[in-house]
Amino acid sequence: MPKPGTIPNNREETMIETGDFIRRDRNRHPPAFTPGYKTSVLRSPRCALVSLEQGIGERSGPVFPRSGLDPLDNDLIRNFSHGGEAIGERIVVHGRVLDETGRPVPNTLIEVWQANAGGRYRHKNDSYLAPLDDNFGGTGRCMTDPEGRYFFRTIRPGPYPWRNHGSDWRPAHIHFSLFGEAFVQRLISQFYFEGDPLIPLCPIVNTLPDKAAIEALVARLDMGQQMPFDALAFRFDIVLRGRRQTFFENKREGM
């Protein structure tokens, strides 16, 4: 991840070149073939994996200046407004991005995307019967400050059914990604909300054999950071490596 002082705030996106990166340990990742998660049957590889050498495209990547963010990028309630605000339970999500020693990771771009309050994504392939919200796009982004803190406002997403085995239901969740200093350092995952009874029933969640890894993907209610008469707050800290790291879908061991 970017280190303090590496982000130029006065110029546009810049490319930097770094060295080779440690490849992920696939033995620590949930099995690619997990029949309980039906789509993994077709998505899982059937042949031995081929290891490719890293080229310039993998060892370099964009640096994101704060000047590239719009003031409403971290406000999903208003950033897609067409004359009104998004409908649903208003929430604040905040936390810190930390390394394995608990040190903050500043200047990290975080992207988020999610379903609306009814459980529907603004995507042409989403045919769920819940209506779209004309004032909710479901995407946003923010950047961590010098103490590794981030913050965004949104609508709590609704659960939705999916054709796994009959009609399973996904718990409410928000997808997120973090960008490091090279393209191969992008991490992707999703987090859930404390107290949701659908979490232990989700076939995707249950691909994780480690219960501690599941707990690390749950945002906790934080009444101390609520916006009175406006929005509840949830805290979700992201840990990049170590024993308390956050589980990432594409790279279990973190950055």
Secondary structure, DSSP 8 states (H G I E B T S, - for coil): ---TT---TTSS-EEEE--------GGGS--S--TTSTTHHHHS-SS--------HHHHEEEE--GGGS-TTTTBTTTTT-SSS---S-EEEEEEEEE-TTS-B--S-EEEEEE--TTS--SSTT---SS---TT---EEEEE--TTSEEEEEEE----EEESSSSSEEE-S-EEEEE--SSGGG-EEEEEEETT-TTGGG-TTGGG---HHHHHTTEEEE-GGG-BTTTBEEEE--EE-SSTT----SS-TT--
